[in-house]
Amino acid sequence: MKIREVLEHYNDYLDQQMVLEGWIKTSRDSKNFGFIQLTDGSGFDGIQVVYEGDIENFKEISKYPLYSSIRVEGNLVESPGAKQPIEIHATKIEPLHLAEADYPLQKKRHTFEYLRTKAHLRPRTNTFQAVFRVRSLIAFAIHEFFQQRNFVYVHTPIITASDAEGAGEMFQVTTFDLNNVPKKDGSIDFEEDFFGKHANLTVSGQLQAEAYALAFRDVYTFGPTFRAENSNTQRHAAEFWMIEPEMAFADLNVNMDVAEDMLKYIINYVFEHAPRELEFFNSFIDKGLIDRLKNVVESDFVRITYTEAIDILEKCDREFKYPVSWGIDLQTEHERYITEEVYKKPVFITDYPKEIKAFYMRENEDKKTVAAMDLLVPGIGEIIGGSQREERLDVLEAKMKDLGLTGDNYEWYLDLRRYGSVVHSGYGLGFERAVMYITGMKNIRDVIPFPRTVGNAEF
Amino acid sequence: MKIREVLEHYNDYLDQQMVLEGWIKTSRDSKNFGFIQLTDGSGFDGIQVVYEGDIENFKEISKYPLYSSIRVEGNLVESPGAKQPIEIHATKIEPLHLAEADYPLQKKRHTFEYLRTKAHLRPRTNTFQAVFRVRSLIAFAIHEFFQQRNFVYVHTPIITASDAEGAGEMFQVTTFDLNNVPKKDGSIDFEEDFFGKHANLTVSGQLQAEAYALAFRDVYTFGPTFRAENSNTQRHAAEFWMIEPEMAFADLNVNMDVAEDMLKYIINYVFEHAPRELEFFNSFIDKGLIDRLKNVVESDFVRITYTEAIDILEKCDREFKYPVSWGIDLQTEHERYITEEVYKKPVFITDYPKEIKAFYMRENEDKKTVAAMDLLVPGIGEIIGGSQREERLDVLEAKMKDLGLTGDNYEWYLDLRRYGSVVHSGYGLGFERAVMYITGMKNIRDVIPFPRTVGNAEF
């Protein structure tokens, strides 16, 4: 029997004999009684097991080391006045495996830094039980949101021969013997490599998702992406997951509608499926969390243009570290001022100067801006970035030529504008950023099971 | 309005005026009438648009090239006796974008080989519309199955410094300048590489999933895995997706129960959500498909030991290419004989000789076999492989030592047996193999949007 099931439906099991298996989370005893907090990982809460002096092996049980695995037979009874309404009166407790005494997560506060060195054990702690269950729920909520709306989930490739998506430094993928890289006419002979060409890890599935949107109308990707950036910050990892919906016959307004609905859907899903975890985060990780999330689901998101945003920033009496003028890339301080202080709720900023945005974004009639949108949320700043895509062959081709994006590798992308081109839009959500936002965790290393960063690929 | 919505609830929209956007799938006309099969990718079926001689631009419309995108205003009316019960009587048809005349998927049969060279366009064809929508549905069904059972979805790492998972050749991941790989004392100085060590693409998330099962009880992975094998077959790709559930307090029988329930769940889900696609596969791709899938969901899967399977194979009057004796690795011909001819339904084979199975599988009391299981299904052979894991520290440590799997990289895996070790089990399902099985498609390149194989990383 799983402990989650017992706790969720305890009325059905009251006064019944049951067998539970789990791990000892805490243990204490007095002369005639012992108490074990038993967890089996099936839910955030364990269950209290009480055993009396006359149980077999009373003395041994109280000495079982933390996180030993045990098998408990007992009766489910009410426990009025206690934290939980029920507890198990054990009639038999057997060890399955006694943990060695040097178990690294003894009962005391450990820093997150220390726990990162024990990434294989940290999901056993309250914080990481909560983080990684919520991570799983958010992932599922995203799938459910899109599937209910009939979006097709596309697995865009992880290994790619394209290296100009422009989103950042890439990792190379090779089967070369690095001691002996084949050369031809003085340069590396990639024809000898596994794929017959230079291959990298993807930084985005968007371009391929566009091809699928022009066949299925509404699609989304959800997969790992990579950046080989040598930046050691709280918000950067070399390997992280992204969600990239892409929609045909959809302009920037539809794009924002979907992004807003999605974010609200995810948060509501977590409220419904992980209330205990959210309470935990709100108490121990980030005091204002629940209010902030409630504010998001209850708000109509604001929509302003970049030009309006610049106007607000120029006219306000705040001193910014980065000076404001039309054309700059908004910094986190600007974004947070607008979402936290001006509007106090999520804000879409649209129609950015084309110079600071990607080549595939649709140029507006003013020829100065593109139909881009960023979603800013209080407490974090940008969480989603998207755009309407340039669907006009001539405009796109000219832009790509300017950037040197020519040749066979790009013809397929242009084909999408040659044969039945349509207005289409999409956005990207960094999955870990969403997990951090909803859990209140501050370091990306603490929301990825086994994080990969500069100098770190342990486990 | 999306065409799928119109078709699903056409009674609600009869005799109403509507606007549809989509692509011209087929087009024909007579003197006074024209017919367009309009698709928007929202579902397998398009809708028939009828326009009459008095419509604006009658002559131009009939000449719009295939896969031009158009906007149709019209009335939804009944069409008795036709294939579909309804059609659109158009009052206005406007071009959004006229496809160039050299559209590579003109209306004729194209080979799958040709379509692979047009991977960005092939999802527009009937076959690949069906394949990739079903692929998406299977992915979601898998998530739903595990989430309903409270499994935690774990993103195990894609980049790994471990290279001894033993499942196959690995790709290296590096940011080295391959023209100038840093050396130290004559060998490659991986300390200079991005992760400070030699890094590869994962071949399996199982070991890391085990760490999470020992915290959450029931977990699963669903992510890409990689093999750098130089094998150019219909069933091998360099990049593919795997599902790997892992369960604590679960022996081999529980493992088989979950695998059986999962496979039936997926198939039922596809029957429910993609009946038109299954009919299509059954008519055009694989004639016996629907019967075979029905047989799977209606069967109780057989469970026999390897020793029993060998006995059956030795006693039967079939001549096999690979001779049978206790200790051999079963070949596809053996597997298919057992599942297709002896039992005519899915068969679990358990308790294989330890020499032919992986080091982490639990050794049985006979010391000759391990608690492994393979699921064989008619029409394909092995589809799932799993095992109970060796939870005894001393047995596992001895095995790993024999294989040279020692040192810091493996201590964390042994820790799982040092601190609260429990009986646990899991299995792996190759996602593409499942998609091939359920669609009847024969080549793995035709069930992956942009396949990666030896010499091929296009798009």
Boltz contact constraints between the chains, C-beta under 6 A:
constraints:
  - contact:
      token1: [A, 21]
      token2: [B, 249]
      max_distance: 6.0
  - contact:
      token1: [A, 23]
      token2: [B, 420]
      max_distance: 6.0
  - contact:
      token1: [A, 40]
      token2: [B, 217]
      max_distance: 6.0
  - contact:
      token1: [A, 41]
      token2: [B, 215]
      max_distance: 6.0
  - contact:
      token1: [A, 41]
      token2: [B, 216]
      max_distance: 6.0
  - contact:
      token1: [A, 41]
      token2: [B, 217]
      max_distance: 6.0
  - contact:
      token1: [A, 42]
      token2: [B, 217]
      max_distance: 6.0
  - contact:
      token1: [A, 67]
      token2: [B, 419]
      max_distance: 6.0
  - contact:
      token1: [A, 67]
      token2: [B, 420]
      max_distance: 6.0
  - contact:
      token1: [A, 68]
      token2: [B, 420]
      max_distance: 6.0
  - contact:
      token1: [A, 69]
      token2: [B, 420]
      max_distance: 6.0
  - contact:
      token1: [A, 69]
      token2: [B, 422]
      max_distance: 6.0
  - contact:
      token1: [A, 96]
      token2: [B, 422]
      max_distance: 6.0
  - contact:
      token1: [A, 97]
      token2: [B, 421]
      max_distance: 6.0
  - contact:
      token1: [A, 99]
      token2: [B, 419]
      max_distance: 6.0
  - contact:
      token1: [A, 99]
      token2: [B, 420]
      max_distance: 6.0
  - contact:
      token1: [A, 100]
      token2: [B, 418]
      max_distance: 6.0
  - contact:
      token1: [A, 103]
      token2: [B, 419]
      max_distance: 6.0
  - contact:
      token1: [A, 120]
      token2: [B, 211]
      max_distance: 6.0
  - contact:
      token1: [A, 120]
      token2: [B, 412]
      max_distance: 6.0
  - contact:
      token1: [A, 123]
      token2: [B, 212]
      max_distance: 6.0
  - contact:
      token1: [A, 123]
      token2: [B, 215]
      max_distance: 6.0
  - contact:
      token1: [A, 124]
      token2: [B, 215]
      max_distance: 6.0
  - contact:
      token1: [A, 133]
      token2: [B, 152]
      max_distance: 6.0
  - contact:
      token1: [A, 136]
      token2: [B, 152]
      max_distance: 6.0
  - contact:
      token1: [A, 136]
      token2: [B, 153]
      max_distance: 6.0
  - contact:
      token1: [A, 139]
      token2: [B, 153]
      max_distance: 6.0
  - contact:
      token1: [A, 140]
      token2: [B, 143]
      max_distance: 6.0
  - contact:
      token1: [A, 140]
      token2: [B, 147]
      max_distance: 6.0
  - contact:
      token1: [A, 143]
      token2: [B, 140]
      max_distance: 6.0
  - contact:
      token1: [A, 143]
      token2: [B, 143]
      max_distance: 6.0
  - contact:
      token1: [A, 147]
      token2: [B, 140]
      max_distance: 6.0
  - contact:
      token1: [A, 152]
      token2: [B, 133]
      max_distance: 6.0
  - contact:
      token1: [A, 152]
      token2: [B, 136]
      max_distance: 6.0
  - contact:
      token1: [A, 153]
      token2: [B, 136]
      max_distance: 6.0
  - contact:
      token1: [A, 153]
      token2: [B, 139]
      max_distance: 6.0
  - contact:
      token1: [A, 154]
      token2: [B, 449]
      max_distance: 6.0
  - contact:
      token1: [A, 157]
      token2: [B, 450]
      max_distance: 6.0
  - contact:
      token1: [A, 158]
      token2: [B, 224]
      max_distance: 6.0
  - contact:
      token1: [A, 158]
      token2: [B, 239]
      max_distance: 6.0
  - contact:
      token1: [A, 159]
      token2: [B, 239]
      max_distance: 6.0
  - contact:
      token1: [A, 159]
      token2: [B, 452]
      max_distance: 6.0
  - contact:
      token1: [A, 159]
      token2: [B, 457]
      max_distance: 6.0
  - contact:
      token1: [A, 161]
      token2: [B, 457]
      max_distance: 6.0
  - contact:
      token1: [A, 171]
      token2: [B, 173]
      max_distance: 6.0
  - contact:
      token1: [A, 172]
      token2: [B, 174]
      max_distance: 6.0
  - contact:
      token1: [A, 173]
      token2: [B, 171]
      max_distance: 6.0
  - contact:
      token1: [A, 174]
      token2: [B, 172]
      max_distance: 6.0
  - contact:
      token1: [A, 175]
      token2: [B, 228]
      max_distance: 6.0
  - contact:
      token1: [A, 178]
      token2: [B, 181]
      max_distance: 6.0
  - contact:
      token1: [A, 178]
      token2: [B, 188]
      max_distance: 6.0
  - contact:
      token1: [A, 181]
      token2: [B, 178]
      max_distance: 6.0
  - contact:
      token1: [A, 188]
      token2: [B, 178]
      max_distance: 6.0
  - contact:
      token1: [A, 194]
      token2: [B, 228]
      max_distance: 6.0
  - contact:
      token1: [A, 195]
      token2: [B, 457]
      max_distance: 6.0
  - contact:
      token1: [A, 196]
      token2: [B, 455]
      max_distance: 6.0
  - contact:
      token1: [A, 199]
      token2: [B, 457]
      max_distance: 6.0
  - contact:
      token1: [A, 208]
      token2: [B, 450]
      max_distance: 6.0
  - contact:
      token1: [A, 211]
      token2: [B, 120]
      max_distance: 6.0
  - contact:
      token1: [A, 212]
      token2: [B, 123]
      max_distance: 6.0
  - contact:
      token1: [A, 215]
      token2: [B, 41]
      max_distance: 6.0
  - contact:
      token1: [A, 215]
      token2: [B, 123]
      max_distance: 6.0
  - contact:
      token1: [A, 215]
      token2: [B, 124]
      max_distance: 6.0
  - contact:
      token1: [A, 216]
      token2: [B, 41]
      max_distance: 6.0
  - contact:
      token1: [A, 217]
      token2: [B, 40]
      max_distance: 6.0
  - contact:
      token1: [A, 217]
      token2: [B, 41]
      max_distance: 6.0
  - contact:
      token1: [A, 217]
      token2: [B, 42]
      max_distance: 6.0
  - contact:
      token1: [A, 224]
      token2: [B, 158]
      max_distance: 6.0
  - contact:
      token1: [A, 228]
      token2: [B, 175]
      max_distance: 6.0
  - contact:
      token1: [A, 228]
      token2: [B, 194]
      max_distance: 6.0
  - contact:
      token1: [A, 239]
      token2: [B, 158]
      max_distance: 6.0
  - contact:
      token1: [A, 239]
      token2: [B, 159]
      max_distance: 6.0
  - contact:
      token1: [A, 249]
      token2: [B, 21]
      max_distance: 6.0
  - contact:
      token1: [A, 412]
      token2: [B, 120]
      max_distance: 6.0
  - contact:
      token1: [A, 412]
      token2: [B, 459]
      max_distance: 6.0
  - contact:
      token1: [A, 418]
      token2: [B, 100]
      max_distance: 6.0
  - contact:
      token1: [A, 419]
      token2: [B, 67]
      max_distance: 6.0
  - contact:
      token1: [A, 419]
      token2: [B, 99]
      max_distance: 6.0
  - contact:
      token1: [A, 419]
      token2: [B, 103]
      max_distance: 6.0
  - contact:
      token1: [A, 420]
      token2: [B, 23]
      max_distance: 6.0
  - contact:
      token1: [A, 420]
      token2: [B, 67]
      max_distance: 6.0
  - contact:
      token1: [A, 420]
      token2: [B, 68]
      max_distance: 6.0
  - contact:
      token1: [A, 420]
      token2: [B, 69]
      max_distance: 6.0
  - contact:
      token1: [A, 420]
      token2: [B, 97]
      max_distance: 6.0
  - contact:
      token1: [A, 420]
      token2: [B, 99]
      max_distance: 6.0
  - contact:
      token1: [A, 421]
      token2: [B, 97]
      max_distance: 6.0
  - contact:
      token1: [A, 422]
      token2: [B, 69]
      max_distance: 6.0
  - contact:
      token1: [A, 422]
      token2: [B, 96]
      max_distance: 6.0
  - contact:
      token1: [A, 449]
      token2: [B, 154]
      max_distance: 6.0
  - contact:
      token1: [A, 450]
      token2: [B, 157]
      max_distance: 6.0
  - contact:
      token1: [A, 450]
      token2: [B, 208]
      max_distance: 6.0
  - contact:
      token1: [A, 452]
      token2: [B, 159]
      max_distance: 6.0
  - contact:
      token1: [A, 455]
      token2: [B, 196]
      max_distance: 6.0
  - contact:
      token1: [A, 457]
      token2: [B, 159]
      max_distance: 6.0
  - contact:
      token1: [A, 457]
      token2: [B, 161]
      max_distance: 6.0
  - contact:
      token1: [A, 457]
      token2: [B, 195]
      max_distance: 6.0
  - contact:
      token1: [A, 457]
      token2: [B, 199]
      max_distance: 6.0
  - contact:
      token1: [A, 459]
      token2: [B, 412]
      max_distance: 6.0
